[in-house]
Amino acid sequence: EEDIQGLPFVGKAGKLLEEQIIFLGLEPKDYAIINIVPVLPTDANNKPRDPTLQEVQDFDYFVKEQVKIFNPAYIILQGKVAASAFGYNVGTADAGHFLDIEEKFFYVSHPAYLLRQGQKGFEAYLGLKEKLKVPEQKYMAQLSINFQVAENLGYQEMVSPQIAGLHYFAKKISMP
């Protein structure tokens, strides 16, 4: 189905992926889908198979460039092939966990694998779903200023502490 439409995840696995994205509370503007190998490899019987290491390496540059362009806060690696393309050796126990200290690479089982196992995989996304809520909380925590600091800034800028506080917040969030 993917090769016919020229789009990733448009078959049954794609429908499950859509359900998982909805579960996370994401909208289309919030994410991008990148396939490690943009063409679904098939075996001699025309059945889908995992890409070979060479096929993954052939597209590695393009995948990494897309990641640079999108510069995502999180990268969800769906399946062992995606994880290995980014240098991670994973097993089923790794599903639902971040793979790095910076908590950028999150691993889940591939939707096609989940369907073969009769699963939906929502539980693996619980950690990420909680993490997606954190930036708002961190952002709000950053938008606080001690009155003494505001008073000192006001003195330097020759404005009231309240205006100095607004200037401080504007700079924090990169407003002109």
C-alpha positions, 0 to 999 in steps of 0.5 A: 500500500505504501509503495502504491500511494508513495506515502509511509504508513497508509495501510493497517499499520498506518491506521494504528500509527494514527491511533497512537498519534491521537493517543499522544494528543498530537496534531499534524503540525506537531510531527513528521514521519520519516521512513528509514528506507523510503521504499518498502523492500520485498522478498522474492515472493513480493512479501514485505521484509526488513531492509538490509543493512546496505539499504539502510546505509544507502538512505542514511544521509537523507534520513539524517538530513531530514532530521536536521531540517525538522530538528525535533524535540523527540524522535520516536524510533518505531521498530528495531530497524529504525533504532539500529539506523540511529545506533541503538540495539533494542529488544522488546523490553526497550519499548516505551523507554528513552534510549539516551540520557538526553531523552530525545530518542524514544523506542516503540515497537513498529505498528506492523509488529504490534498488529502481528502480535494482536496488540495496539501498543498504547501502553508503550507511549505512556512515558512519552505522553507524560513527557510531552506535557512537561515543556509547558510546565518547564516553560511556565516555571521559567516565566518567574522572576524574583521581585528584587531582581525585577526591581534591580532590572527596573533601576538599570532600565529606568522603568518600573519593576513590573515593566522590567519583569515584562522585558525580562520575560520577552527576552526569555521567550525571544520576543522583539 
